[in-house]
């Protein structure tokens, strides 16, 4: 049960080449007995996706055909059941075309034996499918894109990453393989709606569980700072949870869609957006406007509860800006140069690790930049996902040390 051999190696999709006729064992029965036969002979029926086990009889319009598996063998009890209900063993010619085969079926039949055939998944970003095709697939990329588009009606565009991400905004270089050339898409995640131009901003749908994990840590009325907010996958759900949110991103396109999404999700006045370099944002907004001067409507000093730093390629390098950040804060204890531990934030910092012991590696990375040691019990290291062989995206959550 597979597509015809003649489709192997084609680089331009020819759907008609998938037309063929299978001759299958079958049982001719009365239409009123269809449900009964399917129940009694469930393990012996054809049972292939996109192919109903009950077919019209091509020779008798008053009968129906039950398709059987080509290797089906009946025991005496099953044969007696067929005879008792006047079933007739026969063969059935089943026409099959391109529409009957799955993406995996089509691509396995087309791709040559000397190529990597592992095209089984892709990232869905709204109506856009994002592929990362390996070099052996380049001759087939347009065909692969069209097959994926054909077999997934909700998709409008299929794109492929052409090279590694190598720009400050983490935007993947993409080429369109099939479908519309519009890259503006809408994604629903964590009960929020995000709209953005996928060719100009960073988005990773595979991080939806990680976004949820962090959001679940936040409590209403807490102050949240998102240093590299992107289009808002952390910041907007946090604001919907009734947190006070300060969201920043350097990419002007991300900032544009962050503003758009804040309006679409009907956020209140306690959602503040900025378009600054992460270091400038921490020094000019977090330190000068929130830590040193910030007050709430009740005139109580703002206490930052969580700082999110989702820029795994370089976020740890920004941690040095926290040294002395609270030096002039009004939150210091009375008659003391030491700040109350309760007023210090918990930082969620993302990074990559290729080390054998990734937990120790991440802790050492943070300690080296902060120039201090993290106390046992004050941190948690979480393995987010593998991004390449021997390379993992990690998140370390830690309380900002008092001596920093």
Secondary structure as GFF3:
##gff-version 3
##sequence-region A 1 404
A	DSSP	three_ten_helix	5	7	.	.	.	ID=ss1
A	DSSP	three_ten_helix	15	18	.	.	.	ID=ss2
A	DSSP	beta_strand	20	30	.	.	.	ID=ss3
A	DSSP	three_ten_helix	31	33	.	.	.	ID=ss4
A	DSSP	alpha_helix	34	40	.	.	.	ID=ss5
A	DSSP	three_ten_helix	42	44	.	.	.	ID=ss6
A	DSSP	beta_strand	54	56	.	.	.	ID=ss7
A	DSSP	beta_strand	63	67	.	.	.	ID=ss8
A	DSSP	alpha_helix	76	84	.	.	.	ID=ss9
A	DSSP	beta_strand	88	96	.	.	.	ID=ss10
A	DSSP	three_ten_helix	98	100	.	.	.	ID=ss11
A	DSSP	alpha_helix	103	110	.	.	.	ID=ss12
A	DSSP	beta_strand	123	125	.	.	.	ID=ss13
A	DSSP	beta_strand	128	131	.	.	.	ID=ss14
A	DSSP	three_ten_helix	135	140	.	.	.	ID=ss15
A	DSSP	alpha_helix	141	151	.	.	.	ID=ss16
A	DSSP	beta_strand	157	161	.	.	.	ID=ss17
A	DSSP	beta_strand	174	179	.	.	.	ID=ss18
A	DSSP	beta_strand	184	189	.	.	.	ID=ss19
A	DSSP	beta_strand	192	197	.	.	.	ID=ss20
A	DSSP	three_ten_helix	205	207	.	.	.	ID=ss21
A	DSSP	alpha_helix	208	215	.	.	.	ID=ss22
A	DSSP	beta_strand	223	226	.	.	.	ID=ss23
A	DSSP	alpha_helix	235	240	.	.	.	ID=ss24
A	DSSP	beta_strand	244	248	.	.	.	ID=ss25
A	DSSP	alpha_helix	252	264	.	.	.	ID=ss26
A	DSSP	beta_strand	271	274	.	.	.	ID=ss27
A	DSSP	alpha_helix	278	280	.	.	.	ID=ss28
A	DSSP	pi_helix	281	291	.	.	.	ID=ss29
A	DSSP	beta_strand	304	309	.	.	.	ID=ss30
A	DSSP	three_ten_helix	315	322	.	.	.	ID=ss31
A	DSSP	three_ten_helix	341	343	.	.	.	ID=ss32
A	DSSP	beta_strand	346	353	.	.	.	ID=ss33
A	DSSP	alpha_helix	358	370	.	.	.	ID=ss34
A	DSSP	beta_strand	379	388	.	.	.	ID=ss35
A	DSSP	beta_strand	391	399	.	.	.	ID=ss36
###
